Amino acid sequence: MGRIVAVGGSSAAIAYGLFCWFGKGWLEQQFNKQLERLKHDQQKEIEQLRHQINSLFSRVSKIHEKGV
Protein backbone atom coordinates (compact mmCIF):
# COMPACT_ATOMS: atom_id res chain seq x y z
CA MET A 1 0.00 0.00 0.00
CA GLY A 2 2.86 2.34 0.81
CA ARG A 3 4.40 1.79 -2.64
CA ILE A 4 1.12 2.66 -4.35
CA VAL A 5 0.91 5.91 -2.41
CA ALA A 6 4.58 6.66 -3.14
CA VAL A 7 4.20 5.97 -6.86
CA GLY A 8 0.89 7.82 -7.04
CA GLY A 9 2.29 10.72 -5.03
CA SER A 10 5.36 11.05 -7.20
CA SER A 11 3.22 10.85 -10.34
CA ALA A 12 0.96 13.54 -8.95
CA ALA A 13 3.99 15.68 -8.15
CA ILE A 14 5.35 15.24 -11.67
CA ALA A 15 1.94 16.02 -13.18
CA TYR A 16 1.65 19.09 -10.96
CA GLY A 17 5.14 20.24 -11.98
CA LEU A 18 4.35 19.83 -15.67
CA PHE A 19 1.04 21.63 -15.23
CA CYS A 20 2.77 24.53 -13.48
CA TRP A 21 5.49 24.73 -16.12
CA PHE A 22 3.11 24.63 -19.11
CA GLY A 23 0.57 26.79 -17.31
CA LYS A 24 3.19 29.43 -16.61
CA GLY A 25 4.24 29.51 -20.26
CA TRP A 26 0.63 29.76 -21.41
CA LEU A 27 -0.11 32.55 -18.93
CA GLU A 28 2.97 34.48 -20.04
CA GLN A 29 1.96 34.06 -23.68
CA GLN A 30 -1.57 35.31 -22.97
CA PHE A 31 -0.20 38.22 -20.93
CA ASN A 32 2.18 39.19 -23.73
CA LYS A 33 -0.61 39.07 -26.33
CA GLN A 34 -2.82 41.28 -24.20
CA LEU A 35 0.06 43.65 -23.48
CA GLU A 36 0.81 44.02 -27.20
CA ARG A 37 -2.88 44.64 -27.90
CA LEU A 38 -2.98 47.34 -25.22
CA LYS A 39 0.21 48.95 -26.54
CA HIS A 40 -1.28 49.00 -30.04
CA ASP A 41 -4.54 50.53 -28.81
CA GLN A 42 -2.61 53.13 -26.82
CA GLN A 43 -0.53 54.07 -29.87
CA LYS A 44 -3.70 54.50 -31.93
CA GLU A 45 -5.19 56.74 -29.24
CA ILE A 46 -1.99 58.80 -29.02
CA GLU A 47 -2.00 59.30 -32.80
CA GLN A 48 -5.66 60.38 -32.73
CA LEU A 49 -4.97 62.86 -29.94
CA ARG A 50 -1.88 64.15 -31.73
CA HIS A 51 -3.99 64.71 -34.85
CA GLN A 52 -6.67 66.55 -32.84
CA ILE A 53 -4.07 68.76 -31.16
CA ASN A 54 -2.43 69.59 -34.50
CA SER A 55 -5.83 70.41 -36.02
CA LEU A 56 -6.72 72.72 -33.13
CA PHE A 57 -3.31 74.37 -33.25
CA SER A 58 -3.68 74.90 -37.00
CA ARG A 59 -7.07 76.56 -36.50
CA VAL A 60 -5.73 78.83 -33.79
CA SER A 61 -2.76 79.78 -35.97
CA LYS A 62 -5.09 80.66 -38.87
CA ILE A 63 -7.27 82.79 -36.58
CA HIS A 64 -4.20 84.68 -35.32
CA GLU A 65 -2.94 85.19 -38.88
CA LYS A 66 -6.27 86.68 -39.94
CA GLY A 67 -6.33 88.97 -36.90
CA VAL A 68 -2.89 90.42 -37.65
CHARMM internal coordinates of N, CA and C (Angstrom, degrees):
IC EDIT
DIST 1 N 1 CA 1.4495
DIST 1 CA 1 C 1.5282
ANGL 1 N 1 CA 1 C 110.58
DIST 1 C 2 N 1.3170
ANGL 1 CA 1 C 2 N 116.05
DIHE 1 N 1 CA 1 C 2 N -38.63
DIST 2 N 2 CA 1.4532
ANGL 1 C 2 N 2 CA 120.79
DIHE 1 CA 1 C 2 N 2 CA 179.72
DIST 2 CA 2 C 1.5228
ANGL 2 N 2 CA 2 C 111.90
DIHE 1 C 2 N 2 CA 2 C -63.89
DIST 2 C 3 N 1.3291
ANGL 2 CA 2 C 3 N 116.52
DIHE 2 N 2 CA 2 C 3 N -36.62
DIST 3 N 3 CA 1.4698
ANGL 2 C 3 N 3 CA 120.74
DIHE 2 CA 2 C 3 N 3 CA 178.81
DIST 3 CA 3 C 1.5318
ANGL 3 N 3 CA 3 C 110.77
DIHE 2 C 3 N 3 CA 3 C -66.61
DIST 3 C 4 N 1.3156
ANGL 3 CA 3 C 4 N 116.48
DIHE 3 N 3 CA 3 C 4 N -39.31
DIST 4 N 4 CA 1.4632
ANGL 3 C 4 N 4 CA 120.20
DIHE 3 CA 3 C 4 N 4 CA 179.94
DIST 4 CA 4 C 1.5221
ANGL 4 N 4 CA 4 C 109.92
DIHE 3 C 4 N 4 CA 4 C -63.18
DIST 4 C 5 N 1.3270
ANGL 4 CA 4 C 5 N 116.00
DIHE 4 N 4 CA 4 C 5 N -43.22
DIST 5 N 5 CA 1.4662
ANGL 4 C 5 N 5 CA 120.41
DIHE 4 CA 4 C 5 N 5 CA 178.72
DIST 5 CA 5 C 1.5237
ANGL 5 N 5 CA 5 C 109.67
DIHE 4 C 5 N 5 CA 5 C -65.67
DIST 5 C 6 N 1.3330
ANGL 5 CA 5 C 6 N 117.49
DIHE 5 N 5 CA 5 C 6 N -40.84
DIST 6 N 6 CA 1.4624
ANGL 5 C 6 N 6 CA 121.21
DIHE 5 CA 5 C 6 N 6 CA -179.62
DIST 6 CA 6 C 1.5207
ANGL 6 N 6 CA 6 C 110.89
DIHE 5 C 6 N 6 CA 6 C -65.10
DIST 6 C 7 N 1.3281
ANGL 6 CA 6 C 7 N 117.04
DIHE 6 N 6 CA 6 C 7 N -44.51
DIST 7 N 7 CA 1.4615
ANGL 6 C 7 N 7 CA 120.92
DIHE 6 CA 6 C 7 N 7 CA 179.78
DIST 7 CA 7 C 1.5266
ANGL 7 N 7 CA 7 C 109.82
DIHE 6 C 7 N 7 CA 7 C -67.53
DIST 7 C 8 N 1.3330
ANGL 7 CA 7 C 8 N 115.69
DIHE 7 N 7 CA 7 C 8 N -46.11
DIST 8 N 8 CA 1.4654
ANGL 7 C 8 N 8 CA 120.02
DIHE 7 CA 7 C 8 N 8 CA 179.17
DIST 8 CA 8 C 1.5213
ANGL 8 N 8 CA 8 C 111.66
DIHE 7 C 8 N 8 CA 8 C -63.87
DIST 8 C 9 N 1.3074
ANGL 8 CA 8 C 9 N 116.58
DIHE 8 N 8 CA 8 C 9 N -38.44
DIST 9 N 9 CA 1.4714
ANGL 8 C 9 N 9 CA 120.74
DIHE 8 CA 8 C 9 N 9 CA 179.37
DIST 9 CA 9 C 1.5168
ANGL 9 N 9 CA 9 C 111.56
DIHE 8 C 9 N 9 CA 9 C -67.33
DIST 9 C 10 N 1.3371
ANGL 9 CA 9 C 10 N 115.83
DIHE 9 N 9 CA 9 C 10 N -42.01
DIST 10 N 10 CA 1.4668
ANGL 9 C 10 N 10 CA 117.93
DIHE 9 CA 9 C 10 N 10 CA 179.43
DIST 10 CA 10 C 1.5263
ANGL 10 N 10 CA 10 C 110.61
DIHE 9 C 10 N 10 CA 10 C -69.71
DIST 10 C 11 N 1.3240
ANGL 10 CA 10 C 11 N 117.23
DIHE 10 N 10 CA 10 C 11 N -35.57
DIST 11 N 11 CA 1.4666
ANGL 10 C 11 N 11 CA 119.88
DIHE 10 CA 10 C 11 N 11 CA 176.39
DIST 11 CA 11 C 1.5241
ANGL 11 N 11 CA 11 C 110.53
DIHE 10 C 11 N 11 CA 11 C -65.03
DIST 11 C 12 N 1.3073
ANGL 11 CA 11 C 12 N 115.50
DIHE 11 N 11 CA 11 C 12 N -40.67
DIST 12 N 12 CA 1.4707
ANGL 11 C 12 N 12 CA 119.76
DIHE 11 CA 11 C 12 N 12 CA 178.26
DIST 12 CA 12 C 1.5259
ANGL 12 N 12 CA 12 C 110.17
DIHE 11 C 12 N 12 CA 12 C -64.15
DIST 12 C 13 N 1.3233
ANGL 12 CA 12 C 13 N 116.01
DIHE 12 N 12 CA 12 C 13 N -40.00
DIST 13 N 13 CA 1.4649
ANGL 12 C 13 N 13 CA 119.75
DIHE 12 CA 12 C 13 N 13 CA 179.55
DIST 13 CA 13 C 1.5275
ANGL 13 N 13 CA 13 C 110.73
DIHE 12 C 13 N 13 CA 13 C -65.27
DIST 13 C 14 N 1.3176
ANGL 13 CA 13 C 14 N 116.21
DIHE 13 N 13 CA 13 C 14 N -41.71
DIST 14 N 14 CA 1.4663
ANGL 13 C 14 N 14 CA 120.35
DIHE 13 CA 13 C 14 N 14 CA 178.05
DIST 14 CA 14 C 1.5241
ANGL 14 N 14 CA 14 C 109.98
DIHE 13 C 14 N 14 CA 14 C -64.62
DIST 14 C 15 N 1.3287
ANGL 14 CA 14 C 15 N 116.66
DIHE 14 N 14 CA 14 C 15 N -44.90
DIST 15 N 15 CA 1.4687
ANGL 14 C 15 N 15 CA 120.26
DIHE 14 CA 14 C 15 N 15 CA 179.05
DIST 15 CA 15 C 1.5208
ANGL 15 N 15 CA 15 C 110.16
DIHE 14 C 15 N 15 CA 15 C -61.72
DIST 15 C 16 N 1.3270
ANGL 15 CA 15 C 16 N 116.65
DIHE 15 N 15 CA 15 C 16 N -41.87
DIST 16 N 16 CA 1.4674
ANGL 15 C 16 N 16 CA 120.56
DIHE 15 CA 15 C 16 N 16 CA 179.08
DIST 16 CA 16 C 1.5318
ANGL 16 N 16 CA 16 C 110.31
DIHE 15 C 16 N 16 CA 16 C -63.54
DIST 16 C 17 N 1.3319
ANGL 16 CA 16 C 17 N 116.96
DIHE 16 N 16 CA 16 C 17 N -42.44
DIST 17 N 17 CA 1.4638
ANGL 16 C 17 N 17 CA 120.83
DIHE 16 CA 16 C 17 N 17 CA 178.55
DIST 17 CA 17 C 1.5167
ANGL 17 N 17 CA 17 C 112.17
DIHE 16 C 17 N 17 CA 17 C -62.00
DIST 17 C 18 N 1.3356
ANGL 17 CA 17 C 18 N 116.27
DIHE 17 N 17 CA 17 C 18 N -44.02
DIST 18 N 18 CA 1.4622
ANGL 17 C 18 N 18 CA 119.98
DIHE 17 CA 17 C 18 N 18 CA 177.80
DIST 18 CA 18 C 1.5252
ANGL 18 N 18 CA 18 C 111.42
DIHE 17 C 18 N 18 CA 18 C -64.41
DIST 18 C 19 N 1.3346
ANGL 18 CA 18 C 19 N 115.70
DIHE 18 N 18 CA 18 C 19 N -41.74
DIST 19 N 19 CA 1.4625
ANGL 18 C 19 N 19 CA 119.90
DIHE 18 CA 18 C 19 N 19 CA 178.35
DIST 19 CA 19 C 1.5267
ANGL 19 N 19 CA 19 C 110.67
DIHE 18 C 19 N 19 CA 19 C -60.85
DIST 19 C 20 N 1.3236
ANGL 19 CA 19 C 20 N 116.36
DIHE 19 N 19 CA 19 C 20 N -44.47
DIST 20 N 20 CA 1.4728
ANGL 19 C 20 N 20 CA 119.98
DIHE 19 CA 19 C 20 N 20 CA 179.32
DIST 20 CA 20 C 1.5254
ANGL 20 N 20 CA 20 C 110.44
DIHE 19 C 20 N 20 CA 20 C -63.36
DIST 20 C 21 N 1.3182
ANGL 20 CA 20 C 21 N 117.41
DIHE 20 N 20 CA 20 C 21 N -43.31
DIST 21 N 21 CA 1.4597
ANGL 20 C 21 N 21 CA 121.06
DIHE 20 CA 20 C 21 N 21 CA -177.06
DIST 21 CA 21 C 1.5261
ANGL 21 N 21 CA 21 C 110.70
DIHE 20 C 21 N 21 CA 21 C -65.51
DIST 21 C 22 N 1.3427
ANGL 21 CA 21 C 22 N 117.05
DIHE 21 N 21 CA 21 C 22 N -49.62
DIST 22 N 22 CA 1.4655
ANGL 21 C 22 N 22 CA 120.28
DIHE 21 CA 21 C 22 N 22 CA 179.57
DIST 22 CA 22 C 1.5190
ANGL 22 N 22 CA 22 C 111.01
DIHE 21 C 22 N 22 CA 22 C -69.08
DIST 22 C 23 N 1.3232
ANGL 22 CA 22 C 23 N 116.51
DIHE 22 N 22 CA 22 C 23 N -37.80
DIST 23 N 23 CA 1.4579
ANGL 22 C 23 N 23 CA 120.56
DIHE 22 CA 22 C 23 N 23 CA 178.86
DIST 23 CA 23 C 1.5154
ANGL 23 N 23 CA 23 C 111.22
DIHE 22 C 23 N 23 CA 23 C -62.77
DIST 23 C 24 N 1.3155
ANGL 23 CA 23 C 24 N 116.61
DIHE 23 N 23 CA 23 C 24 N -41.38
DIST 24 N 24 CA 1.4660
ANGL 23 C 24 N 24 CA 121.06
DIHE 23 CA 23 C 24 N 24 CA 179.27
DIST 24 CA 24 C 1.5250
ANGL 24 N 24 CA 24 C 110.38
DIHE 23 C 24 N 24 CA 24 C -62.78
DIST 24 C 25 N 1.3216
ANGL 24 CA 24 C 25 N 116.82
DIHE 24 N 24 CA 24 C 25 N -44.16
DIST 25 N 25 CA 1.4687
ANGL 24 C 25 N 25 CA 120.72
DIHE 24 CA 24 C 25 N 25 CA 178.70
DIST 25 CA 25 C 1.5167
ANGL 25 N 25 CA 25 C 111.33
DIHE 24 C 25 N 25 CA 25 C -62.64
DIST 25 C 26 N 1.3344
ANGL 25 CA 25 C 26 N 115.91
DIHE 25 N 25 CA 25 C 26 N -42.48
DIST 26 N 26 CA 1.4680
ANGL 25 C 26 N 26 CA 120.34
DIHE 25 CA 25 C 26 N 26 CA 179.65
DIST 26 CA 26 C 1.5234
ANGL 26 N 26 CA 26 C 110.42
DIHE 25 C 26 N 26 CA 26 C -64.93
DIST 26 C 27 N 1.3369
ANGL 26 CA 26 C 27 N 116.53
DIHE 26 N 26 CA 26 C 27 N -44.25
DIST 27 N 27 CA 1.4640
ANGL 26 C 27 N 27 CA 119.74
DIHE 26 CA 26 C 27 N 27 CA 179.06
DIST 27 CA 27 C 1.5238
ANGL 27 N 27 CA 27 C 111.23
DIHE 26 C 27 N 27 CA 27 C -62.06
DIST 27 C 28 N 1.3216
ANGL 27 CA 27 C 28 N 117.41
DIHE 27 N 27 CA 27 C 28 N -42.35
DIST 28 N 28 CA 1.4633
ANGL 27 C 28 N 28 CA 120.32
DIHE 27 CA 27 C 28 N 28 CA 178.58
DIST 28 CA 28 C 1.5202
ANGL 28 N 28 CA 28 C 110.64
DIHE 27 C 28 N 28 CA 28 C -63.49
DIST 28 C 29 N 1.3303
ANGL 28 CA 28 C 29 N 116.94
DIHE 28 N 28 CA 28 C 29 N -39.71
DIST 29 N 29 CA 1.4617
ANGL 28 C 29 N 29 CA 120.40
DIHE 28 CA 28 C 29 N 29 CA 179.04
DIST 29 CA 29 C 1.5238
ANGL 29 N 29 CA 29 C 110.42
DIHE 28 C 29 N 29 CA 29 C -64.42
DIST 29 C 30 N 1.3254
ANGL 29 CA 29 C 30 N 117.76
DIHE 29 N 29 CA 29 C 30 N -43.97
DIST 30 N 30 CA 1.4575
ANGL 29 C 30 N 30 CA 121.19
DIHE 29 CA 29 C 30 N 30 CA 178.73
DIST 30 CA 30 C 1.5225
ANGL 30 N 30 CA 30 C 110.93
DIHE 29 C 30 N 30 CA 30 C -64.98
DIST 30 C 31 N 1.3268
ANGL 30 CA 30 C 31 N 116.99
DIHE 30 N 30 CA 30 C 31 N -41.16
DIST 31 N 31 CA 1.4554
ANGL 30 C 31 N 31 CA 121.57
DIHE 30 CA 30 C 31 N 31 CA 177.82
DIST 31 CA 31 C 1.5217
ANGL 31 N 31 CA 31 C 110.57
DIHE 30 C 31 N 31 CA 31 C -61.47
DIST 31 C 32 N 1.3254
ANGL 31 CA 31 C 32 N 117.10
DIHE 31 N 31 CA 31 C 32 N -44.52
DIST 32 N 32 CA 1.4680
ANGL 31 C 32 N 32 CA 120.58
DIHE 31 CA 31 C 32 N 32 CA -179.48
DIST 32 CA 32 C 1.5223
ANGL 32 N 32 CA 32 C 111.73
DIHE 31 C 32 N 32 CA 32 C -64.98
DIST 32 C 33 N 1.3377
ANGL 32 CA 32 C 33 N 117.18
DIHE 32 N 32 CA 32 C 33 N -38.91
DIST 33 N 33 CA 1.4664
ANGL 32 C 33 N 33 CA 120.13
DIHE 32 CA 32 C 33 N 33 CA 176.99
DIST 33 CA 33 C 1.5221
ANGL 33 N 33 CA 33 C 110.71
DIHE 32 C 33 N 33 CA 33 C -62.16
DIST 33 C 34 N 1.3226
ANGL 33 CA 33 C 34 N 115.72
DIHE 33 N 33 CA 33 C 34 N -46.21
DIST 34 N 34 CA 1.4613
ANGL 33 C 34 N 34 CA 119.54
DIHE 33 CA 33 C 34 N 34 CA -179.21
DIST 34 CA 34 C 1.5244
ANGL 34 N 34 CA 34 C 110.83
DIHE 33 C 34 N 34 CA 34 C -66.29
DIST 34 C 35 N 1.3216
ANGL 34 CA 34 C 35 N 117.20
DIHE 34 N 34 CA 34 C 35 N -38.27
DIST 35 N 35 CA 1.4607
ANGL 34 C 35 N 35 CA 120.90
DIHE 34 CA 34 C 35 N 35 CA 178.39
DIST 35 CA 35 C 1.5261
ANGL 35 N 35 CA 35 C 110.95
DIHE 34 C 35 N 35 CA 35 C -63.14
DIST 35 C 36 N 1.3328
ANGL 35 CA 35 C 36 N 117.34
DIHE 35 N 35 CA 35 C 36 N -43.27
DIST 36 N 36 CA 1.4631
ANGL 35 C 36 N 36 CA 120.70
DIHE 35 CA 35 C 36 N 36 CA 177.91
DIST 36 CA 36 C 1.5228
ANGL 36 N 36 CA 36 C 111.20
DIHE 35 C 36 N 36 CA 36 C -63.94
DIST 36 C 37 N 1.3297
ANGL 36 CA 36 C 37 N 116.77
DIHE 36 N 36 CA 36 C 37 N -39.54
DIST 37 N 37 CA 1.4636
ANGL 36 C 37 N 37 CA 120.98
DIHE 36 CA 36 C 37 N 37 CA 177.79
DIST 37 CA 37 C 1.5280
ANGL 37 N 37 CA 37 C 110.51
DIHE 36 C 37 N 37 CA 37 C -62.80
DIST 37 C 38 N 1.3283
ANGL 37 CA 37 C 38 N 116.50
DIHE 37 N 37 CA 37 C 38 N -42.77
DIST 38 N 38 CA 1.4680
ANGL 37 C 38 N 38 CA 120.27
DIHE 37 CA 37 C 38 N 38 CA 178.76
DIST 38 CA 38 C 1.5285
ANGL 38 N 38 CA 38 C 111.81
DIHE 37 C 38 N 38 CA 38 C -66.30
DIST 38 C 39 N 1.3342
ANGL 38 CA 38 C 39 N 116.38
DIHE 38 N 38 CA 38 C 39 N -40.00
DIST 39 N 39 CA 1.4685
ANGL 38 C 39 N 39 CA 119.95
DIHE 38 CA 38 C 39 N 39 CA 177.36
DIST 39 CA 39 C 1.5256
ANGL 39 N 39 CA 39 C 110.52
DIHE 38 C 39 N 39 CA 39 C -62.04
DIST 39 C 40 N 1.3423
ANGL 39 CA 39 C 40 N 116.13
DIHE 39 N 39 CA 39 C 40 N -42.24
DIST 40 N 40 CA 1.4560
ANGL 39 C 40 N 40 CA 120.58
DIHE 39 CA 39 C 40 N 40 CA 179.74
DIST 40 CA 40 C 1.5342
ANGL 40 N 40 CA 40 C 110.34
DIHE 39 C 40 N 40 CA 40 C -63.71
DIST 40 C 41 N 1.3293
ANGL 40 CA 40 C 41 N 116.36
DIHE 40 N 40 CA 40 C 41 N -46.22
DIST 41 N 41 CA 1.4711
ANGL 40 C 41 N 41 CA 120.05
DIHE 40 CA 40 C 41 N 41 CA 178.93
DIST 41 CA 41 C 1.5231
ANGL 41 N 41 CA 41 C 111.21
DIHE 40 C 41 N 41 CA 41 C -62.07
DIST 41 C 42 N 1.3109
ANGL 41 CA 41 C 42 N 116.76
DIHE 41 N 41 CA 41 C 42 N -38.92
DIST 42 N 42 CA 1.4698
ANGL 41 C 42 N 42 CA 120.83
DIHE 41 CA 41 C 42 N 42 CA 179.16
DIST 42 CA 42 C 1.5272
ANGL 42 N 42 CA 42 C 110.40
DIHE 41 C 42 N 42 CA 42 C -65.69
DIST 42 C 43 N 1.3298
ANGL 42 CA 42 C 43 N 117.17
DIHE 42 N 42 CA 42 C 43 N -41.63
DIST 43 N 43 CA 1.4693
ANGL 42 C 43 N 43 CA 120.26
DIHE 42 CA 42 C 43 N 43 CA 178.06
DIST 43 CA 43 C 1.5208
ANGL 43 N 43 CA 43 C 111.22
DIHE 42 C 43 N 43 CA 43 C -62.55
DIST 43 C 44 N 1.3377
ANGL 43 CA 43 C 44 N 117.13
DIHE 43 N 43 CA 43 C 44 N -40.74
DIST 44 N 44 CA 1.4606
ANGL 43 C 44 N 44 CA 120.75
DIHE 43 CA 43 C 44 N 44 CA 177.52
DIST 44 CA 44 C 1.5250
ANGL 44 N 44 CA 44 C 110.23
DIHE 43 C 44 N 44 CA 44 C -61.66
DIST 44 C 45 N 1.3230
ANGL 44 CA 44 C 45 N 116.41
DIHE 44 N 44 CA 44 C 45 N -44.00
DIST 45 N 45 CA 1.4664
ANGL 44 C 45 N 45 CA 120.20
DIHE 44 CA 44 C 45 N 45 CA -179.75
DIST 45 CA 45 C 1.5261
ANGL 45 N 45 CA 45 C 111.02
DIHE 44 C 45 N 45 CA 45 C -65.19
DIST 45 C 46 N 1.3120
ANGL 45 CA 45 C 46 N 117.45
DIHE 45 N 45 CA 45 C 46 N -39.97
DIST 46 N 46 CA 1.4692
ANGL 45 C 46 N 46 CA 121.26
DIHE 45 CA 45 C 46 N 46 CA 178.36
DIST 46 CA 46 C 1.5207
ANGL 46 N 46 CA 46 C 109.89
DIHE 45 C 46 N 46 CA 46 C -62.35
DIST 46 C 47 N 1.3346
ANGL 46 CA 46 C 47 N 117.36
DIHE 46 N 46 CA 46 C 47 N -43.50
DIST 47 N 47 CA 1.4647
ANGL 46 C 47 N 47 CA 120.83
DIHE 46 CA 46 C 47 N 47 CA 179.14
DIST 47 CA 47 C 1.5232
ANGL 47 N 47 CA 47 C 111.21
DIHE 46 C 47 N 47 CA 47 C -64.03
DIST 47 C 48 N 1.3284
ANGL 47 CA 47 C 48 N 117.97
DIHE 47 N 47 CA 47 C 48 N -39.72
DIST 48 N 48 CA 1.4568
ANGL 47 C 48 N 48 CA 120.74
DIHE 47 CA 47 C 48 N 48 CA 177.78
DIST 48 CA 48 C 1.5209
ANGL 48 N 48 CA 48 C 110.90
DIHE 47 C 48 N 48 CA 48 C -64.22
DIST 48 C 49 N 1.3171
ANGL 48 CA 48 C 49 N 116.89
DIHE 48 N 48 CA 48 C 49 N -43.56
DIST 49 N 49 CA 1.4658
ANGL 48 C 49 N 49 CA 120.74
DIHE 48 CA 48 C 49 N 49 CA 178.58
DIST 49 CA 49 C 1.5278
ANGL 49 N 49 CA 49 C 111.33
DIHE 48 C 49 N 49 CA 49 C -65.65
DIST 49 C 50 N 1.3170
ANGL 49 CA 49 C 50 N 115.74
DIHE 49 N 49 CA 49 C 50 N -39.88
DIST 50 N 50 CA 1.4720
ANGL 49 C 50 N 50 CA 119.79
DIHE 49 CA 49 C 50 N 50 CA 178.25
DIST 50 CA 50 C 1.5290
ANGL 50 N 50 CA 50 C 110.06
DIHE 49 C 50 N 50 CA 50 C -61.67
DIST 50 C 51 N 1.3342
ANGL 50 CA 50 C 51 N 116.34
DIHE 50 N 50 CA 50 C 51 N -41.34
DIST 51 N 51 CA 1.4622
ANGL 50 C 51 N 51 CA 121.11
DIHE 50 CA 50 C 51 N 51 CA 178.03
DIST 51 CA 51 C 1.5338
ANGL 51 N 51 CA 51 C 110.60
DIHE 50 C 51 N 51 CA 51 C -63.86
DIST 51 C 52 N 1.3293
ANGL 51 CA 51 C 52 N 117.29
DIHE 51 N 51 CA 51 C 52 N -43.67
DIST 52 N 52 CA 1.4594
ANGL 51 C 52 N 52 CA 120.85
DIHE 51 CA 51 C 52 N 52 CA 178.66
DIST 52 CA 52 C 1.5260
ANGL 52 N 52 CA 52 C 111.38
DIHE 51 C 52 N 52 CA 52 C -62.17
DIST 52 C 53 N 1.3190
ANGL 52 CA 52 C 53 N 116.41
DIHE 52 N 52 CA 52 C 53 N -43.60
DIST 53 N 53 CA 1.4684
ANGL 52 C 53 N 53 CA 120.51
DIHE 52 CA 52 C 53 N 53 CA 179.86
DIST 53 CA 53 C 1.5216
ANGL 53 N 53 CA 53 C 110.24
DIHE 52 C 53 N 53 CA 53 C -63.23
DIST 53 C 54 N 1.3330
ANGL 53 CA 53 C 54 N 116.93
DIHE 53 N 53 CA 53 C 54 N -44.64
DIST 54 N 54 CA 1.4621
ANGL 53 C 54 N 54 CA 120.10
DIHE 53 CA 53 C 54 N 54 CA 179.34
DIST 54 CA 54 C 1.5271
ANGL 54 N 54 CA 54 C 111.49
DIHE 53 C 54 N 54 CA 54 C -63.55
DIST 54 C 55 N 1.3327
ANGL 54 CA 54 C 55 N 116.85
DIHE 54 N 54 CA 54 C 55 N -37.64
DIST 55 N 55 CA 1.4665
ANGL 54 C 55 N 55 CA 120.25
DIHE 54 CA 54 C 55 N 55 CA 178.41
DIST 55 CA 55 C 1.5215
ANGL 55 N 55 CA 55 C 110.60
DIHE 54 C 55 N 55 CA 55 C -64.88
DIST 55 C 56 N 1.3339
ANGL 55 CA 55 C 56 N 116.22
DIHE 55 N 55 CA 55 C 56 N -45.05
DIST 56 N 56 CA 1.4621
ANGL 55 C 56 N 56 CA 120.10
DIHE 55 CA 55 C 56 N 56 CA 179.39
DIST 56 CA 56 C 1.5283
ANGL 56 N 56 CA 56 C 111.00
DIHE 55 C 56 N 56 CA 56 C -64.57
DIST 56 C 57 N 1.3189
ANGL 56 CA 56 C 57 N 116.59
DIHE 56 N 56 CA 56 C 57 N -41.78
DIST 57 N 57 CA 1.4542
ANGL 56 C 57 N 57 CA 120.31
DIHE 56 CA 56 C 57 N 57 CA 179.14
DIST 57 CA 57 C 1.5257
ANGL 57 N 57 CA 57 C 110.66
DIHE 56 C 57 N 57 CA 57 C -63.74
DIST 57 C 58 N 1.3232
ANGL 57 CA 57 C 58 N 116.75
DIHE 57 N 57 CA 57 C 58 N -38.84
DIST 58 N 58 CA 1.4577
ANGL 57 C 58 N 58 CA 120.94
DIHE 57 CA 57 C 58 N 58 CA 178.30
DIST 58 CA 58 C 1.5198
ANGL 58 N 58 CA 58 C 110.63
DIHE 57 C 58 N 58 CA 58 C -63.33
DIST 58 C 59 N 1.3288
ANGL 58 CA 58 C 59 N 117.17
DIHE 58 N 58 CA 58 C 59 N -42.77
DIST 59 N 59 CA 1.4654
ANGL 58 C 59 N 59 CA 120.80
DIHE 58 CA 58 C 59 N 59 CA 178.48
DIST 59 CA 59 C 1.5204
ANGL 59 N 59 CA 59 C 111.49
DIHE 58 C 59 N 59 CA 59 C -63.29
DIST 59 C 60 N 1.3087
ANGL 59 CA 59 C 60 N 116.04
DIHE 59 N 59 CA 59 C 60 N -43.55
DIST 60 N 60 CA 1.4694
ANGL 59 C 60 N 60 CA 119.79
DIHE 59 CA 59 C 60 N 60 CA 179.70
DIST 60 CA 60 C 1.5233
ANGL 60 N 60 CA 60 C 109.79
DIHE 59 C 60 N 60 CA 60 C -64.19
DIST 60 C 61 N 1.3072
ANGL 60 CA 60 C 61 N 117.95
DIHE 60 N 60 CA 60 C 61 N -40.90
DIST 61 N 61 CA 1.4647
ANGL 60 C 61 N 61 CA 121.73
DIHE 60 CA 60 C 61 N 61 CA 179.18
DIST 61 CA 61 C 1.5275
ANGL 61 N 61 CA 61 C 110.21
DIHE 60 C 61 N 61 CA 61 C -62.17
DIST 61 C 62 N 1.3296
ANGL 61 CA 61 C 62 N 117.49
DIHE 61 N 61 CA 61 C 62 N -41.62
DIST 62 N 62 CA 1.4673
ANGL 61 C 62 N 62 CA 120.96
DIHE 61 CA 61 C 62 N 62 CA -179.76
DIST 62 CA 62 C 1.5358
ANGL 62 N 62 CA 62 C 109.77
DIHE 61 C 62 N 62 CA 62 C -66.38
DIST 62 C 63 N 1.3084
ANGL 62 CA 62 C 63 N 117.24
DIHE 62 N 62 CA 62 C 63 N -39.52
DIST 63 N 63 CA 1.4741
ANGL 62 C 63 N 63 CA 120.49
DIHE 62 CA 62 C 63 N 63 CA 178.64
DIST 63 CA 63 C 1.5199
ANGL 63 N 63 CA 63 C 109.73
DIHE 62 C 63 N 63 CA 63 C -63.14
DIST 63 C 64 N 1.3154
ANGL 63 CA 63 C 64 N 117.94
DIHE 63 N 63 CA 63 C 64 N -43.65
DIST 64 N 64 CA 1.4649
ANGL 63 C 64 N 64 CA 121.34
DIHE 63 CA 63 C 64 N 64 CA 179.45
DIST 64 CA 64 C 1.5260
ANGL 64 N 64 CA 64 C 111.30
DIHE 63 C 64 N 64 CA 64 C -66.06
DIST 64 C 65 N 1.3321
ANGL 64 CA 64 C 65 N 117.50
DIHE 64 N 64 CA 64 C 65 N -36.66
DIST 65 N 65 CA 1.4574
ANGL 64 C 65 N 65 CA 120.45
DIHE 64 CA 64 C 65 N 65 CA 178.76
DIST 65 CA 65 C 1.5233
ANGL 65 N 65 CA 65 C 110.76
DIHE 64 C 65 N 65 CA 65 C -65.56
DIST 65 C 66 N 1.3269
ANGL 65 CA 65 C 66 N 117.20
DIHE 65 N 65 CA 65 C 66 N -39.76
DIST 66 N 66 CA 1.4524
ANGL 65 C 66 N 66 CA 120.74
DIHE 65 CA 65 C 66 N 66 CA 179.72
DIST 66 CA 66 C 1.5219
ANGL 66 N 66 CA 66 C 111.31
DIHE 65 C 66 N 66 CA 66 C -69.16
DIST 66 C 67 N 1.3256
ANGL 66 CA 66 C 67 N 117.35
DIHE 66 N 66 CA 66 C 67 N -32.03
DIST 67 N 67 CA 1.4531
ANGL 66 C 67 N 67 CA 121.60
DIHE 66 CA 66 C 67 N 67 CA -178.42
DIST 67 CA 67 C 1.5168
ANGL 67 N 67 CA 67 C 112.84
DIHE 66 C 67 N 67 CA 67 C -74.76
DIST 67 C 68 N 1.3156
ANGL 67 CA 67 C 68 N 117.01
DIHE 67 N 67 CA 67 C 68 N -21.19
DIST 68 N 68 CA 1.4716
ANGL 67 C 68 N 68 CA 120.77
DIHE 67 CA 67 C 68 N 68 CA -176.00
DIST 68 CA 68 C 1.4812
ANGL 68 N 68 CA 68 C 112.01
DIHE 67 C 68 N 68 CA 68 C -86.82
END
COOR INIT
IC SEED 1 N 1 CA 1 C
IC BUILD
